[in-house]
Amino acid sequence: MTRQTTRQLLDEYLDNELSPAQRAEIEALLRQNPNASALAEKMKRERALRLAALAAFNPATDDAEAAAVRMIGSMQDAANSPVARIGPSVWLKRFGTIAAGLIILAGAFTVGRITAPETVRTFEITHVIDRTTHLVTYTADGEHKTQSFASATEAQEFVEQLELKHAIGTALASIDQPGNF
């Protein structure tokens, strides 16, 4: 039997909640086991102390009635008082708070737009090497690159892919046909 089970059974024994067979079993345990017997005596003393403490706290009838009247009165006052005041000053404070928040948000957005680096990308297709090679020279985010193509159509398709890849709405692109230097 574990200590917790023993303690629970002793509680039930002291409360007279056990069947006669269980009660006889616990009494036999108390006679045979000195630890269980000591635990039962300790539990009896604790119960006696609790009863004495509760008996000392026995307010007079007049005191109890006066406390009950005060408690009921305060509950009625709380029940009759308004939950919240909603008046012009409350609405003005709410509106002011919302307006201030919107002004701060708009200011932060404006500062962000002003200080953001410019992300314009330019693409230029030029014909440089003999009359069959087309070079695409492009600058994206400050990086300068060049790529060669055999036809102007391939060069134009590459520029379109770059525009899609970099999500550019309008790109500056000029195509020089072979022979137009």
C-alpha positions in Angstrom: 0.0 0.0 0.0 1.5 3.4 -1.0 1.7 6.3 1.5 -0.9 8.3 -0.5 -3.4 5.3 -0.5 -2.7 4.8 3.2 -3.4 8.5 3.9 -6.6 8.4 1.9 -7.8 5.3 3.6 -7.0 6.8 7.0 -8.9 9.9 6.1 -11.9 7.8 5.3 -11.4 5.8 8.5 -11.3 9.0 10.6 -14.5 10.2 8.8 -16.3 6.9 9.4 -16.8 6.4 5.7 -15.4 2.8 5.4 -17.4 -0.4 5.2 -17.1 -2.7 8.3 -14.7 -5.0 6.5 -12.5 -2.1 5.4 -12.6 -0.6 8.8 -11.5 -3.9 10.4 -8.6 -4.1 7.8 -7.4 -0.6 8.7 -7.6 -1.3 12.5 -5.5 -4.4 11.9 -3.0 -2.3 9.9 -2.8 0.2 12.7 -2.1 -2.5 15.3 0.6 -4.1 13.2 2.3 -1.1 11.5 3.8 1.6 13.9 4.3 4.0 11.0 0.6 3.8 10.0 -0.4 4.2 13.6 1.8 7.3 14.0 0.4 8.8 10.8 -3.2 8.2 12.0 -2.3 10.0 15.3 -0.7 12.9 13.5 -3.9 13.2 11.3 -6.1 13.2 14.4 -4.0 16.0 16.0 -4.2 18.0 12.7 -8.0 17.6 12.6 -8.3 18.7 16.2 -6.2 21.9 15.5 -8.3 22.7 12.5 -11.5 22.3 14.5 -10.2 24.5 17.3 -9.1 27.2 14.8 -12.6 27.2 13.1 -14.3 27.3 16.5 -12.3 30.4 17.5 -13.5 32.1 14.4 -17.2 32.2 15.2 -18.4 35.8 14.7 -21.4 37.0 16.7 -24.7 37.0 14.9 -24.9 40.8 14.9 -21.4 41.1 13.3 -22.3 38.5 10.6 -25.6 40.3 9.8 -23.9 43.7 9.6 -21.2 42.3 7.3 -23.8 40.7 5.1 -25.8 44.0 4.9 -22.6 45.9 3.9 -21.7 43.4 1.3 -25.2 43.4 -0.2 -25.2 47.2 -0.2 -21.9 47.4 -2.0 -23.1 44.9 -4.6 -26.2 46.9 -5.2 -24.2 50.1 -5.6 -21.9 48.4 -8.1 -24.9 46.9 -10.0 -26.6 50.4 -10.3 -23.5 52.3 -11.4 -22.8 52.7 -15.1 -20.4 50.4 -16.8 -18.7 53.1 -18.8 -19.2 56.7 -19.7 -19.6 57.4 -23.4 -19.7 61.1 -24.0 -18.2 63.7 -26.3 -14.9 63.7 -24.4 -14.5 59.9 -24.8 -15.3 60.0 -28.5 -12.9 63.0 -29.0 -10.1 61.1 -27.3 -10.7 58.0 -29.5 -10.8 60.1 -32.6 -7.6 62.0 -31.6 -5.8 58.7 -31.0 -6.9 57.3 -34.4 -6.0 60.5 -36.2 -2.5 60.6 -34.5 -1.9 57.0 -35.6 -2.8 57.7 -39.2 -0.6 60.8 -39.3 2.3 58.8 -37.9 1.7 56.0 -40.5 1.5 58.5 -43.4 4.7 60.2 -42.2 6.5 56.9 -42.0 5.3 55.9 -45.5 6.4 59.3 -46.9 9.9 59.1 -45.3 10.3 55.5 -46.6 9.4 56.6 -50.1 11.7 59.6 -50.1 14.7 57.7 -48.7 14.3 54.5 -50.7 16.9 53.9 -53.4 15.8 54.3 -56.9 15.3 51.0 -58.6 15.1 52.0 -62.3 16.7 49.5 -64.5 17.7 50.2 -68.1 18.2 47.8 -70.9 19.8 48.6 -74.2 20.3 46.4 -77.2 23.1 47.4 -79.5 24.7 46.0 -82.6 28.5 46.0 -82.1 30.2 43.0 -83.6 30.0 42.5 -87.3 26.5 42.5 -88.8 25.2 39.2 -87.2 25.9 39.6 -83.5 23.6 41.5 -81.2 24.7 42.5 -77.7 22.3 43.2 -74.9 23.9 45.5 -72.3 21.8 46.0 -69.2 22.2 47.4 -65.7 20.1 45.9 -62.9 20.5 47.1 -59.3 23.9 48.7 -60.1 25.3 45.7 -61.8 26.5 46.1 -65.4 26.2 43.0 -67.7 26.5 42.2 -71.4 25.2 39.2 -73.3 25.5 38.4 -77.1 22.8 37.0 -79.4 22.8 35.8 -83.0 19.6 37.6 -83.9 17.7 40.7 -82.9 14.6 38.5 -82.1 16.6 36.5 -79.5 17.9 39.8 -78.0 14.4 41.2 -77.8 13.1 38.0 -76.2 15.9 38.2 -73.6 15.0 41.8 -72.8 11.3 40.8 -72.3 12.4 38.0 -70.0 14.5 40.5 -68.0 11.6 42.9 -67.8 9.4 40.1 -66.4 12.1 38.8 -64.1 12.7 42.1 -62.5 9.1 43.2 -62.6 9.8 46.4 -64.5 6.7 48.2 -65.7 8.6 50.3 -68.3 12.1 49.6 -69.4 14.2 51.7 -71.6 15.2 49.6 -74.5 16.4 50.4 -78.0 17.2 47.9 -80.7 19.7 48.8 -83.3 19.2 46.8 -86.5 22.3 45.5 -88.2 24.0 48.2 -90.1 22.6 51.1 -88.0 25.7 52.2 -86.2 
